[in-house]
């Protein structure tokens, strides 16, 4: 999958999370104020893909809110840099879950990192959305808290 199609899918995920957050808040009632939905992002800010993904997410949010100014749900993004390390990715995910109390986590970029982050997401019942983990051993059918947007390596 090309880098531009991966980033396009990543932007679509952001819009999907926005729409789902809006539906959840509407179901709760009071729509007179803006609601914040905390979302964690695990992207390696030292790598080109991580920098691009961070930019695309911010642009997608800006464009979405400009097109929908009356939309009451606002994503509050919390970035963490796993620095291409499995332990740092798990630690960053745990920090996002416990200290930031995020409602979802987008990332990490590597399949080896995703394996541990998915386990944490299952235990905390927080969705993990991966745009680039491609290992066939990471199957969304094995966990209802894992969404993969990239094809696995067997399909490519």
C-alpha positions as CSV (number, residue, x, y, z in Angstrom):
1,X,0.0,0.0,0.0
2,X,1.4,3.4,-0.9
3,X,2.2,6.0,1.7
4,X,-0.4,8.4,0.3
5,X,-3.2,5.8,0.5
6,X,-2.1,4.9,4.1
7,X,-2.4,8.6,5.1
8,X,-5.7,9.0,3.3
9,X,-7.1,6.0,5.3
10,X,-5.6,7.6,8.5
11,X,-7.5,10.8,7.8
12,X,-10.7,8.9,7.3
13,X,-10.2,7.2,10.6
14,X,-10.0,10.6,12.3
15,X,-13.3,11.7,10.6
16,X,-14.9,8.3,11.7
17,X,-13.9,8.8,15.3
18,X,-15.3,12.3,15.2
19,X,-18.6,11.1,13.9
20,X,-18.8,8.2,16.4
21,X,-17.9,10.6,19.2
22,X,-20.7,13.0,18.1
23,X,-23.3,10.2,18.1
24,X,-22.2,9.1,21.6
25,X,-22.5,12.6,23.0
26,X,-25.9,13.2,21.3
27,X,-27.2,10.1,22.9
28,X,-26.2,11.4,26.3
29,X,-28.3,14.5,26.1
30,X,-27.0,18.1,26.8
31,X,-25.9,19.4,23.4
32,X,-25.6,23.0,24.4
33,X,-21.9,22.7,25.1
34,X,-18.9,21.3,23.3
35,X,-17.8,17.9,24.4
36,X,-14.2,16.8,24.4
37,X,-13.3,13.3,23.3
38,X,-9.7,12.4,24.2
39,X,-7.8,10.4,21.6
40,X,-4.3,9.2,21.9
41,X,-1.9,9.0,19.0
42,X,1.2,6.8,19.1
43,X,3.4,8.1,16.3
44,X,7.2,8.2,16.0
45,X,7.8,11.9,15.6
46,X,11.4,11.1,14.6
47,X,10.4,9.2,11.5
48,X,9.0,10.8,8.3
49,X,5.8,8.7,8.4
50,X,5.2,9.8,12.0
51,X,5.7,13.5,11.2
52,X,3.4,13.2,8.1
53,X,0.7,11.4,10.1
54,X,0.8,14.0,12.8
55,X,0.4,16.8,10.2
56,X,-2.4,15.0,8.4
57,X,-4.4,14.4,11.6
58,X,-4.1,18.1,12.6
59,X,-5.1,19.2,9.1
60,X,-8.1,16.7,9.0
61,X,-9.3,18.0,12.3
62,X,-8.9,21.6,11.2
63,X,-10.7,21.0,7.9
64,X,-13.5,19.1,9.6
65,X,-14.3,21.7,12.2
66,X,-14.1,24.5,9.6
67,X,-16.6,22.7,7.5
68,X,-18.8,21.9,10.5
69,X,-18.5,24.8,12.9
70,X,-21.7,23.9,14.8
71,X,-20.4,20.4,15.5
72,X,-20.3,20.0,19.3
73,X,-17.8,17.2,19.7
74,X,-14.2,18.1,19.7
75,X,-11.3,15.7,19.6
76,X,-8.6,16.4,22.1
77,X,-5.4,14.8,20.7
78,X,-2.7,13.5,23.0
79,X,0.5,12.6,21.1
80,X,3.1,10.1,22.4
81,X,6.3,9.1,20.7
82,X,7.1,5.4,21.1
83,X,10.5,6.0,19.3
84,X,10.3,2.7,17.4
85,X,10.5,0.7,20.7
86,X,8.1,-2.0,21.8
87,X,8.4,-1.2,25.6
88,X,8.1,2.6,25.0
89,X,5.0,2.0,22.9
90,X,3.4,-0.1,25.6
91,X,4.4,2.5,28.3
92,X,3.0,5.4,26.2
93,X,-0.3,3.6,25.6
94,X,-0.6,2.8,29.4
95,X,0.2,6.5,30.1
96,X,-2.5,7.6,27.7
97,X,-5.0,5.2,29.2
98,X,-4.3,5.9,32.9
99,X,-3.3,9.5,33.0
100,X,-5.0,11.1,30.0
101,X,-8.1,8.7,30.1
102,X,-8.3,8.6,26.3
103,X,-11.3,7.0,24.6
104,X,-9.3,5.5,21.8
105,X,-5.7,5.2,20.6
106,X,-4.5,5.5,17.0
107,X,-1.3,3.7,16.3
108,X,1.3,2.5,16.8
109,X,3.0,2.2,13.5
110,X,4.8,-1.2,13.9
111,X,3.2,-4.6,14.3
112,X,5.6,-5.5,17.1
113,X,4.4,-2.5,19.1
114,X,0.8,-3.1,18.2
115,X,0.8,-6.6,19.7
116,X,1.4,-5.2,23.2
117,X,-0.8,-2.1,22.8
118,X,-3.7,-4.3,21.7
119,X,-3.4,-6.4,24.8
120,X,-3.5,-3.2,27.0
121,X,-6.5,-2.0,24.9
122,X,-8.4,-5.2,25.5
123,X,-7.8,-5.0,29.3
124,X,-8.8,-1.3,29.5
125,X,-11.6,-1.8,26.9
126,X,-10.2,1.0,24.7
127,X,-10.2,0.7,20.9
128,X,-6.8,0.5,19.2
129,X,-6.9,1.7,15.6
130,X,-3.8,0.8,13.6
131,X,-3.1,2.3,10.2
132,X,0.1,0.5,9.5
133,X,0.4,-2.8,11.5
134,X,0.5,-5.5,8.8
135,X,1.4,-8.7,10.6
136,X,-1.1,-11.5,9.9
137,X,-0.9,-12.5,13.6
138,X,-2.7,-9.3,14.5
139,X,-6.2,-10.1,13.5
140,X,-9.2,-7.8,14.2
141,X,-11.3,-10.9,14.4
142,X,-9.5,-11.9,17.6
143,X,-10.3,-8.7,19.5
144,X,-13.3,-6.4,19.3
145,X,-11.0,-3.5,20.5
146,X,-8.7,-3.7,17.5
147,X,-9.2,-2.1,14.1
148,X,-6.6,-2.4,11.4
149,X,-6.9,-0.2,8.3
150,X,-3.9,-1.6,6.4
151,X,-3.9,-4.9,4.5
152,X,-2.0,-7.7,6.3
153,X,1.2,-8.9,4.8
154,X,-0.5,-12.1,3.4
155,X,-2.9,-10.0,1.4
156,X,-0.3,-7.8,-0.3
